[in-house]
Amino acid sequence: MNVEVENGGDARPLGNHASDGPASDQTVPQVVEPATQMESGPKPAARAAAAHHHGLLQACQSLLNVVIIALFIITFTVQPFRIPSESMEPTLLVGDFLLVNKDVGLGAPPHIMAPTSVIHRGDLIVFHYPIDSSLHLVKRVVGLPGDRLHLRDGRVYIDGHALPEPYTIFRPAGADSYRDDFPRLGSADPGVDSRWWIEMRSLVSGGELTVPADSYFVLGDNRNNSEDSRYWGFVPRAAIVGKPLLIYFSLRTPDDLPGQLDANATARQPTTALGQLGSFARWDRTLHVVR
């Protein structure tokens, strides 16, 4: 076979051009990329969109799980509350935020938080206000079912014996025979609920009030500045929401007394912006267990 070299240096075989056959038969086969396989799979943009959709779905599922757990905790175990009044000072201050154990008085074990599920004298309880169930109050239990109680000079007596109450304070206040010498049936305080005034008269004997079954007599620790069972009656067991567990945050108020401020706050006034920002809370009460 003769070889002819043409311009450009390309080499090709020479021969009888008439017998060479169609030019297409002499074309050198070329390697073709499997384009059909690439086109059949997802494009990069589609894969990114699918990954984003999958990630968003996972995030929504995680959020839903958190919401369900939070609802379970709030419904069955603990619930946050805020203290709006001074009736429980110094135990609880205005601006305290509480976590309340709701597993109280369920009547049958097992309890999630069994050590606190039974109500004892001296316990703090959160309950629906008997006059307006949409409101929540927090007071201390001083009278249990069956107790015979009375107050003399603001002090509580149970079955004739003085009740030790190291948690109470008696701030100066005007004389009030109904408040301090309870029960007193001679005259009613203007703040007494009329229904309670009628009910109370049937429960008093020998100067003592008998606590009926499934009911509790509660008082505020700030004894001279508390609207409590003396003014609206007993707390039914069914109205009890739970017991305060701890103070998870405490917001300082303009009316804070010097004795309520932590030692560091009273020793020096914040001079920096960060210090002023931090002074809005009572940090020493954060995560404080309620007793």
Order of alpha helices (4+ residues) and beta strands (2+ residues): beta-beta-alpha-alpha-beta-beta-beta-beta-beta-beta-beta-alpha-alpha-beta-beta-beta-alpha-beta-beta-alpha-alpha-beta
